[in-house]
Amino acid sequence: MNLAELFKNLKPYVWPYRTLVIATLTLTLIGSFAAQVNALILQYTVDSVNELVEDGKGLDAGLKILTFISIVLLVKEILNLFITFGQKYFGEKLRIYVSRDLAQAIIEKILTYRMAFYTNQDNQSGKLQTRIDRGIESLTRLVQNFFIDILPLFTNSIVALFLMFNANVYVGLVGLCIIPIYFWITQRQANRLGGWRRNMRNYREQKSQGIIGIIDSITVIKSFNREDIEAKKQLDIQIQLTDNQLQTRKTSFFYDGIKTFIEQIGVVLIIILTAYLVLDGQMTIGAIMFHILLFNNVSAPIRQLHRIYDEMNDAMIYSESFFSIINAEEETETSGNYIPTELKGEFKIENVDFYYPNGLHALKNINMTIQPNKITALVGLSGAGKSTVINLLDKFYLPNNGKIYLDGIDIEEYDTKYLRENIGLVLQKNHIFNGSIEENIRYGNIDATEEEIIDAAKKAYIHDQILLLPEGYQSKALLLSGGQQQRIAIARMFLKNPPIIFLDEPTASLDAIATEQIKNSLDAIKKGRTVIIISHSISQIIDADYTYVMKQGEVVEDGTHDEVYKMNGTYKEIFDAMAKSLNIDKIAKTMDDDDEENF
């Protein structure tokens, strides 16, 4: 991304605050003229004092000059105080506003992206966080520096250069010639550093993702005593990051030395030329100091150019990844506008193929019919594609081939928001938000009353446990155990009360008693609804009205429980394995013995 593209992307975020921009520009222009006062006063002072000395006049004659100089410089400093404050305040205010708008814009944007965006390997959470944080930081710093540093410095330089030319063309040409040379060296420096900076960005993203990975996996790491291995992985990244930083600094120091040399050459040339012109009678002695101070005003932005260029290049490099996220229109989740008057809940999946972003062929020529107001079980080993089917039915992904119909209408034509409002989803591992238990349950229905929240908690068999907590429903939900959090997620679904329910291992994190309690609640809510359930629990899949058996992304068997079991295929193999894992023979014998004793 070049500078023109960068400012084009930033314009929509700066334009709403154009009043601040105009105020800053006005102060900058006034301040640029005020900055030249010292040079003019110094020339006037030297020439006036020199004239008095030559005429043999003393202190009494010079008091008027000293009084005039003092008043002018004092007024200039007071004026400069207000100008500097205004520039910094308006610039900082602009930075804060733009930072807020950029942060909010990207949050609102990524919330509209389809699931494929988040499952892409290049968009892992740590990498996205680094791109967003660094992007906002560098972009807002650029906005601030442009109005606080860059603009005032270069305006001062232009005004000072104009005064130099106005006083003497040859001196002005010396000052002018230094600038393009310095710019050329700085640009060469930026080009050399560009590759290193991109490497730096990648290493920082890997570092951030690595830290998040360690935190998420800390239990597994500790259980296998793999702390040394994980530390070594991070050390390798740190070493690469360090080498890259050293190369960056070495290149910067080399070019900075050349630029300092060029600047000092300019000062020497100004001194020699002005001294010659004084000796030749073309200038007064005061003009020497006048031009040296003006050249200092010209070279001031040059001295800051490497820092400014560094920050601009940082902004351009990080803005590439930042704006690639915020402008990724192809990632935006599609939505139709069809909203039916009544939703029956009949799904038809016809010849569907689906590939995940990493290329995994998850579903192969899938054909299913999900009957309305019936319970349909999806059975299969891990990786068979069961959860992927639910993801497609919920429009988290769209099929690569084939069609999915809901009540005879292509699911792509449905309003996505309406569709998801009418689907309840309970996963094996549900997300609990940072907040109170009440807030987490209320997520199912924002307008729910306190009584409705309590009723949902009772149905999920979590109400009594909540009352045992010191703060009750206001307790932090993240402090609950995994099983309790699962019940919160189920209570959230009860509160939503949708006509279509997808259950993906809903009781996987619960103990036997809790599982039985939740099963009773789920049995109650299943009535009169379209339900798809994925479960490794015999008691849940055996109650299904119809069962689809999946293997390696394909439907290999389908029918009622009795029908698919008698096929002596995959379903029978899985079902028998479930039964054996429960040691049903021994359980049955124990229960029979207990019955005999009671009898």
matplotlib code that plots the C-alpha trace (Angstrom):
import matplotlib.pyplot as plt

x = [0.0, 1.4, 0.9, -1.9, -3.8, -3.2, -4.7, -7.6, -8.5, -8.1, -10.2, -13.7, -12.5, -10.9, -13.5, -16.2, -13.7, -12.8, -13.5, -10.7, -8.5, -9.2, -8.5, -5.2, -4.2, -5.0, -2.9, -0.1, 0.0, 0.1, 2.7, 4.9, 5.2, 5.7, 8.6, 10.6, 10.4, 13.6, 15.6, 14.3, 14.8, 18.3, 19.2, 17.7, 19.5, 22.9, 22.7, 21.2, 23.8, 26.6, 25.4, 25.3, 28.8, 30.2, 28.5, 30.0, 26.6, 26.2, 23.7, 21.2, 20.7, 20.3, 17.6, 14.9, 16.2, 16.3, 12.8, 11.5, 13.2, 12.0, 8.3, 8.3, 9.9, 7.6, 4.5, 5.8, 6.4, 2.9, 1.3, 3.4, 2.2, -1.4, -0.6, 1.4, -1.3, -4.0, -2.0, -1.3, -4.8, -6.6, -4.2, -4.6, -8.4, -8.4, -6.2, -8.5, -11.7, -10.1, -8.8, -12.3, -13.9, -11.4, -11.7, -15.5, -15.6, -13.5, -15.5, -18.7, -17.1, -15.7, -19.1, -20.6, -18.0, -18.9, -17.5, -15.0, -13.1, -12.4, -11.5, -8.9, -5.4, -4.2, -7.0, -6.2, -7.3, -3.8, -2.8, -6.1, -5.6, -2.0, -3.1, -6.0, -4.1, -0.9, -3.0, -5.0, -1.9, 0.2, -2.6, -3.8, -0.2, 0.3, -2.8, -1.6, 2.0, 0.7, -1.0, 1.3, 4.8, 4.8, 2.5, 4.0, 7.6, 7.2, 5.2, 8.0, 10.4, 8.6, 8.1, 11.8, 12.9, 10.8, 12.5, 15.9, 15.2, 13.7, 16.9, 19.4, 18.7, 22.1, 21.7, 18.1, 19.4, 21.9, 19.0, 16.8, 19.4, 19.9, 16.3, 15.9, 19.2, 18.0, 14.6, 16.3, 18.5, 15.5, 13.4, 16.3, 16.3, 12.6, 12.8, 15.6, 13.6, 10.3, 11.1, 12.4, 9.3, 7.0, 9.0, 8.7, 4.9, 4.8, 7.0, 4.8, 1.7, 3.3, 4.4, 0.9, -0.7, 1.8, 1.1, -2.7, -2.0, -0.1, -2.8, -5.5, -3.5, -1.9, -3.6, -2.4, 1.1, 1.4, -0.1, 2.5, 5.4, 6.0, 6.8, 10.4, 9.1, 6.7, 9.3, 11.7, 9.1, 8.7, 12.4, 12.9, 10.4, 12.1, 15.5, 14.1, 12.4, 15.6, 17.7, 15.2, 15.3, 19.1, 19.1, 16.5, 18.5, 21.8, 20.3, 18.7, 21.9, 23.9, 21.5, 21.0, 24.7, 24.7, 21.8, 23.5, 26.6, 24.5, 22.8, 26.1, 27.5, 24.5, 25.3, 28.9, 28.0, 25.6, 28.2, 30.9, 28.5, 27.0, 30.5, 31.7, 28.6, 29.2, 32.9, 31.8, 29.5, 26.3, 25.0, 25.2, 26.7, 23.2, 22.3, 24.8, 22.8, 19.6, 20.3, 21.8, 18.6, 16.4, 18.4, 17.9, 14.1, 14.5, 16.6, 14.4, 11.9, 14.8, 16.3, 12.9, 12.4, 13.8, 11.5, 8.5, 9.4, 9.7, 6.3, 4.8, 6.2, 5.0, 1.5, 1.7, 2.8, 0.3, -2.4, -2.1, -3.2, -5.6, -7.5, -7.4, -9.6, -11.9, -12.3, -12.7, -16.1, -15.9, -15.9, -19.2, -21.9, -24.6, -28.3, -31.5, -34.6, -37.2, -39.2, -42.0, -45.2, -44.9, -41.9, -42.6, -39.0, -38.6, -35.0, -34.0, -30.4, -29.8, -26.4, -24.4, -20.6, -18.7, -15.0, -13.5, -11.2, -8.2, -9.3, -10.8, -13.6, -16.0, -19.3, -19.7, -22.9, -25.1, -28.9, -31.1, -34.7, -35.3, -38.9, -40.7, -41.8, -39.6, -36.4, -33.6, -30.3, -27.0, -24.7, -21.1, -17.6, -15.7, -14.9, -17.8, -19.3, -22.2, -21.4, -20.7, -24.3, -25.5, -23.2, -24.7, -28.3, -27.5, -26.0, -22.6, -21.3, -22.7, -22.3, -19.8, -22.2, -25.9, -28.8, -30.4, -34.1, -36.1, -39.9, -39.2, -37.3, -33.5, -31.9, -29.7, -32.9, -33.8, -33.0, -30.1, -31.1, -34.6, -33.3, -31.0, -33.6, -35.7, -33.0, -31.7, -28.1, -26.5, -23.0, -20.6, -18.6, -20.7, -19.1, -19.8, -19.4, -17.6, -20.5, -23.0, -25.0, -28.2, -26.6, -25.4, -28.9, -30.5, -28.4, -31.1, -33.7, -32.6, -36.1, -36.7, -38.1, -36.4, -39.1, -38.5, -34.7, -35.3, -37.8, -35.2, -32.6, -35.0, -35.6, -31.8, -31.5, -29.1, -31.3, -30.7, -26.9, -27.1, -28.9, -26.0, -23.6, -22.9, -24.2, -26.8, -27.7, -25.2, -22.2, -19.6, -20.5, -16.9, -16.3, -18.7, -17.5, -17.6, -20.8, -22.5, -21.6, -23.1, -26.4, -26.2, -26.0, -28.9, -30.9, -30.1, -31.6, -34.7, -35.2, -34.9, -37.6, -37.1, -39.2, -36.0, -33.3, -29.8, -28.2, -24.5, -23.5, -25.5, -24.8, -21.1, -19.8, -22.4, -22.4, -24.8, -27.5, -27.2, -27.4, -30.6, -32.1, -31.2, -32.5, -35.9, -35.9, -34.8, -37.4, -40.0, -38.8, -38.4, -42.2, -43.7, -40.3, -37.9, -34.9, -31.5, -29.4, -25.8, -24.9, -22.9, -25.6, -27.7, -30.6, -30.8, -30.3, -32.6, -35.5, -35.0, -37.8, -35.2, -31.5, -28.8, -25.5, -22.5, -19.0, -16.1, -18.4, -21.1, -24.5, -24.0, -27.3, -30.6, -33.9, -35.5, -33.4, -34.6, -34.2, -30.6, -29.6, -30.8, -28.6, -25.6, -23.5, -21.9, -24.8, -24.9, -21.1, -21.3, -24.4, -22.9, -19.7, -21.7, -23.5, -20.3, -18.6, -21.5, -21.1, -24.8, -24.8, -23.3, -25.6, -28.6, -27.5, -27.0, -30.4, -32.0, -30.3, -31.5, -35.1, -34.9, -33.7, -36.5, -39.0]
y = [0.0, 3.4, 6.7, 7.8, 4.6, 4.9, 8.4, 7.4, 4.6, 7.0, 9.8, 8.4, 8.3, 11.8, 13.6, 13.7, 15.8, 18.3, 21.2, 20.0, 19.6, 23.1, 24.5, 22.7, 23.8, 27.4, 27.2, 25.5, 28.3, 31.0, 29.1, 28.7, 32.4, 33.0, 30.5, 32.8, 35.7, 34.7, 34.8, 38.2, 39.6, 38.2, 39.9, 43.2, 43.0, 42.2, 44.9, 47.5, 46.9, 46.8, 50.2, 51.8, 50.5, 51.9, 55.3, 55.3, 55.3, 53.6, 51.8, 54.7, 54.7, 50.9, 50.8, 51.4, 48.5, 46.2, 47.2, 46.6, 43.2, 42.1, 43.1, 41.3, 38.1, 38.1, 38.5, 35.9, 33.3, 34.0, 33.6, 30.4, 29.0, 29.1, 27.9, 24.9, 24.0, 24.2, 22.1, 19.4, 19.4, 19.3, 16.8, 14.5, 14.9, 14.0, 10.9, 9.7, 10.1, 8.4, 5.6, 5.0, 5.0, 2.6, 0.2, 0.3, 0.0, -3.2, -4.8, -4.1, -5.4, -8.7, -9.4, -9.5, -12.0, -15.6, -18.5, -19.4, -16.2, -17.3, -20.8, -19.7, -20.5, -16.9, -15.5, -17.1, -15.1, -14.1, -13.0, -11.0, -9.3, -8.3, -6.9, -5.0, -3.6, -2.7, -1.3, 1.1, 2.1, 2.9, 4.6, 6.8, 7.7, 8.8, 11.0, 12.6, 13.1, 14.5, 17.4, 17.8, 17.1, 16.6, 19.5, 22.2, 21.1, 21.1, 24.4, 26.0, 24.6, 26.1, 29.5, 29.6, 28.5, 31.3, 33.9, 32.5, 32.9, 36.3, 37.4, 35.8, 33.4, 31.6, 30.9, 29.7, 27.3, 25.7, 25.1, 23.8, 21.4, 19.6, 18.6, 16.3, 14.6, 13.9, 12.7, 10.4, 8.8, 8.5, 6.8, 4.3, 3.6, 3.0, 0.6, -1.4, -1.6, -2.6, -6.3, -6.4, -4.6, -7.1, -9.9, -8.1, -8.0, -11.8, -12.6, -10.5, -12.2, -15.6, -14.5, -13.3, -16.5, -18.6, -16.9, -17.4, -21.0, -21.6, -20.1, -22.2, -25.4, -24.9, -28.0, -30.3, -28.8, -29.3, -32.8, -34.0, -32.0, -30.2, -26.8, -27.0, -27.8, -24.9, -22.6, -23.7, -22.9, -19.4, -19.0, -19.7, -17.0, -14.6, -15.3, -14.6, -11.5, -10.3, -10.9, -9.0, -6.1, -6.0, -5.9, -3.2, -1.0, -1.6, -0.4, 2.6, 3.6, 3.4, 5.7, 8.0, 8.7, 9.6, 11.9, 13.7, 14.2, 15.7, 18.1, 19.3, 19.8, 22.1, 24.2, 24.5, 25.7, 28.3, 29.7, 29.9, 31.4, 34.0, 34.9, 35.5, 37.7, 39.7, 40.2, 41.2, 43.8, 42.1, 41.2, 42.6, 40.7, 40.0, 38.2, 35.4, 34.6, 35.2, 32.5, 30.0, 30.2, 29.9, 26.9, 25.4, 25.8, 24.2, 21.3, 20.7, 18.5, 16.8, 15.9, 14.4, 12.8, 9.4, 9.1, 10.3, 8.0, 5.1, 5.7, 6.2, 3.0, 1.2, 2.7, 1.5, -2.0, -2.6, -0.8, -3.4, -6.1, -3.9, -2.6, -6.1, -7.1, -4.1, -4.1, -7.9, -7.5, -11.1, -12.4, -10.6, -13.0, -13.2, -12.8, -13.1, -11.2, -14.0, -14.1, -16.6, -16.0, -19.5, -21.8, -25.5, -26.7, -29.2, -29.3, -31.0, -31.4, -32.3, -33.4, -31.2, -31.1, -28.9, -28.0, -26.2, -23.2, -25.5, -27.8, -30.6, -32.3, -32.5, -33.5, -35.6, -35.7, -35.5, -36.1, -35.8, -34.9, -33.5, -34.0, -31.1, -31.7, -34.9, -35.8, -36.7, -38.2, -37.8, -40.7, -41.4, -41.4, -38.2, -36.5, -38.0, -34.6, -34.4, -31.0, -29.7, -30.5, -28.4, -25.6, -25.6, -25.7, -22.7, -20.9, -20.6, -21.9, -22.3, -25.5, -25.6, -27.7, -28.7, -27.0, -26.9, -26.1, -25.1, -25.5, -25.7, -22.4, -22.3, -21.5, -18.9, -16.8, -16.7, -13.6, -14.9, -13.0, -14.4, -17.9, -17.9, -16.3, -19.4, -22.0, -23.0, -24.3, -26.2, -27.3, -29.7, -26.8, -23.6, -20.2, -18.4, -14.6, -12.5, -11.3, -12.5, -15.7, -13.7, -11.9, -15.1, -16.7, -13.5, -13.8, -16.2, -13.4, -9.9, -8.8, -11.7, -11.0, -12.2, -14.8, -16.2, -16.4, -18.3, -20.6, -21.4, -22.1, -24.5, -26.4, -26.7, -27.9, -25.2, -22.9, -24.6, -24.5, -20.8, -20.0, -21.6, -19.0, -15.9, -13.5, -15.8, -14.9, -12.0, -14.3, -14.4, -17.2, -17.9, -19.1, -22.0, -25.5, -26.9, -28.8, -25.9, -23.6, -26.2, -26.0, -22.2, -22.6, -25.0, -22.5, -19.9, -22.1, -22.7, -19.0, -18.5, -21.1, -21.6, -23.9, -25.6, -27.1, -28.4, -30.4, -31.2, -33.4, -31.2, -33.4, -34.2, -32.2, -33.4, -36.1, -39.0, -37.5, -34.1, -35.9, -37.6, -34.4, -32.5, -35.3, -35.0, -31.3, -31.7, -34.4, -31.8, -29.1, -31.4, -31.9, -30.1, -28.9, -29.9, -31.4, -32.6, -34.3, -35.5, -37.6, -40.6, -41.3, -44.4, -43.0, -39.9, -41.4, -44.3, -41.9, -40.3, -40.7, -41.1, -41.6, -40.8, -42.6, -40.8, -42.0, -39.9, -37.2, -39.5, -40.9, -44.6, -45.7, -44.1, -45.2, -45.7, -47.1, -50.7, -50.4, -49.1, -51.5, -54.5, -53.4, -54.8, -51.9, -48.9, -48.0, -51.4, -51.3, -47.9, -48.8, -52.1, -50.2, -47.7, -50.5, -52.3, -49.1, -48.8, -52.5, -52.9, -56.6, -56.0, -53.1, -55.2, -58.0, -55.6, -54.1, -57.6, -58.8, -55.6, -56.3, -59.9, -58.7, -56.1, -58.7]
z = [0.0, -1.0, 0.7, -1.6, -1.0, 2.7, 2.9, 0.6, 3.1, 6.0, 4.5, 5.6, 9.2, 9.2, 7.1, 9.8, 11.9, 9.1, 11.5, 13.7, 10.6, 9.4, 12.9, 13.0, 9.5, 10.4, 13.6, 11.6, 9.1, 11.8, 13.7, 10.6, 10.1, 13.9, 13.7, 11.4, 13.8, 15.6, 12.4, 11.4, 14.9, 15.1, 11.8, 12.9, 16.3, 14.8, 12.1, 14.5, 17.2, 14.7, 13.3, 16.8, 17.5, 14.3, 15.0, 18.5, 20.3, 23.6, 25.7, 25.9, 22.1, 22.2, 24.8, 22.3, 20.2, 23.3, 24.3, 20.8, 20.6, 24.0, 23.3, 19.9, 21.2, 24.3, 22.2, 19.8, 22.6, 24.2, 20.8, 20.1, 23.5, 22.4, 18.9, 20.1, 22.7, 20.0, 17.5, 20.0, 21.6, 18.2, 16.9, 19.9, 19.8, 16.2, 16.9, 19.7, 17.6, 14.6, 16.8, 18.3, 14.8, 13.3, 16.3, 16.1, 12.3, 12.2, 15.1, 13.2, 10.0, 11.3, 12.9, 9.4, 8.0, 7.3, 9.3, 6.6, 7.4, 10.9, 10.1, 7.6, 8.8, 8.1, 10.3, 13.6, 16.6, 17.7, 14.2, 13.8, 17.1, 16.2, 12.8, 14.3, 17.3, 15.4, 12.5, 14.7, 16.7, 13.6, 11.7, 14.5, 15.3, 11.7, 11.8, 15.0, 13.7, 10.5, 12.2, 15.2, 13.7, 9.9, 8.8, 11.1, 10.3, 6.5, 6.6, 8.6, 6.1, 3.1, 4.7, 5.7, 2.2, 0.7, 3.0, 2.1, -1.6, -1.0, 0.7, -1.7, -4.5, -4.2, -0.5, -1.2, -3.9, -1.4, 1.1, -1.7, -3.1, 0.2, 0.5, -2.5, -1.7, 1.8, 0.6, -1.9, 0.9, 3.2, 0.5, -0.2, 3.5, 3.5, 0.6, 2.3, 5.5, 3.9, 3.7, 7.3, 8.5, 6.9, 8.5, 11.8, 11.4, 10.7, 13.7, 15.9, 14.7, 15.3, 18.8, 19.7, 18.4, 20.2, 23.5, 23.1, 22.1, 25.3, 27.5, 25.7, 25.9, 29.3, 30.9, 28.1, 28.2, 31.9, 31.9, 29.4, 30.9, 27.6, 29.0, 27.7, 24.1, 24.1, 25.5, 22.8, 20.1, 21.5, 21.8, 18.1, 17.2, 19.6, 18.1, 14.6, 15.8, 17.5, 14.4, 12.3, 14.7, 14.7, 10.9, 10.9, 13.3, 11.5, 8.2, 9.9, 11.7, 8.4, 6.5, 9.5, 9.5, 5.8, 6.3, 9.2, 7.1, 4.2, 6.6, 8.1, 4.6, 4.0, 7.1, 6.1, 2.6, 4.0, 6.4, 3.6, 1.1, 3.4, 4.8, 1.2, 0.4, 3.5, 2.6, -0.9, 0.5, -0.7, 2.8, 6.3, 9.1, 10.5, 7.3, 8.3, 11.4, 9.6, 6.9, 9.4, 11.5, 8.4, 7.2, 10.6, 10.1, 6.6, 8.0, 11.1, 9.2, 7.5, 10.9, 11.8, 8.4, 9.3, 12.3, 10.3, 7.4, 9.9, 11.3, 7.9, 6.6, 9.8, 9.0, 5.4, 6.3, 9.1, 7.2, 4.4, 6.8, 8.7, 5.6, 4.0, 7.0, 7.0, 3.2, 2.7, 1.1, -0.4, 3.2, 4.2, 5.1, 2.5, 3.4, 1.4, 2.2, 2.3, 5.6, 5.7, 7.6, 9.1, 9.5, 9.4, 9.7, 6.8, 5.5, 2.2, 1.4, -2.2, -3.7, -1.3, -1.4, 1.0, 1.4, 4.3, 3.6, 4.3, 1.5, 3.6, 1.6, 4.5, 2.8, -0.4, -2.3, 0.8, 0.4, 3.5, 4.4, 7.9, 8.7, 10.5, 14.1, 14.2, 15.8, 13.4, 14.7, 12.9, 13.9, 12.9, 14.2, 14.8, 11.5, 9.7, 8.9, 11.3, 12.8, 9.3, 8.3, 11.2, 10.2, 6.7, 7.9, 10.2, 7.2, 8.9, 5.6, 2.1, 0.1, -2.7, -4.7, -4.3, -2.6, 0.8, 1.0, 4.0, 3.5, -0.2, -0.4, -1.1, 2.3, 0.6, -0.1, 3.6, 5.7, 7.8, 10.9, 10.8, 10.2, 13.2, 15.4, 14.8, 15.3, 18.8, 18.8, 21.7, 21.1, 22.9, 24.1, 24.3, 24.8, 28.0, 27.9, 30.4, 32.6, 35.1, 34.9, 34.4, 31.4, 29.9, 30.1, 28.9, 25.7, 24.5, 24.7, 25.4, 26.5, 28.9, 32.3, 35.5, 36.0, 32.5, 33.1, 36.4, 34.6, 31.9, 34.5, 36.3, 33.0, 32.6, 36.3, 37.2, 39.3, 42.6, 42.1, 41.2, 44.4, 46.4, 45.0, 47.1, 44.5, 42.9, 39.3, 39.5, 40.0, 37.3, 34.8, 33.9, 37.5, 37.0, 36.2, 32.6, 33.3, 34.9, 32.0, 29.7, 31.6, 31.3, 27.5, 27.5, 29.7, 27.1, 24.4, 26.6, 26.9, 23.1, 22.6, 18.9, 16.6, 15.2, 17.5, 16.7, 19.5, 19.0, 22.0, 24.4, 27.5, 26.7, 29.7, 32.2, 34.8, 34.7, 36.9, 35.2, 31.8, 32.8, 34.1, 31.0, 28.8, 30.5, 29.8, 26.3, 25.8, 26.9, 24.6, 21.6, 21.4, 18.4, 17.1, 14.3, 16.1, 14.8, 17.4, 17.3, 20.3, 21.5, 24.1, 23.3, 25.3, 23.0, 19.6, 20.2, 20.7, 17.3, 14.7, 11.9, 11.8, 9.2, 9.6, 8.2, 7.4, 6.0, 4.8, 3.2, 4.2, 4.3, 6.0, 6.9, 8.4, 11.8, 14.7, 14.1, 10.3, 10.3, 13.1, 11.1, 8.2, 10.1, 9.0, 10.5, 12.7, 14.3, 14.8, 16.5, 18.6, 19.8, 20.7, 22.8, 24.5, 25.3, 26.6, 29.0, 30.1, 29.7, 30.5, 33.9, 34.5, 33.6, 35.8, 38.7, 38.3, 38.0, 41.2, 42.9, 41.7, 43.0, 46.4, 46.6, 45.5]

ax = plt.figure().add_subplot(projection="3d")
ax.plot(x, y, z, "-o")
ax.set_aspect("equal")
plt.show()
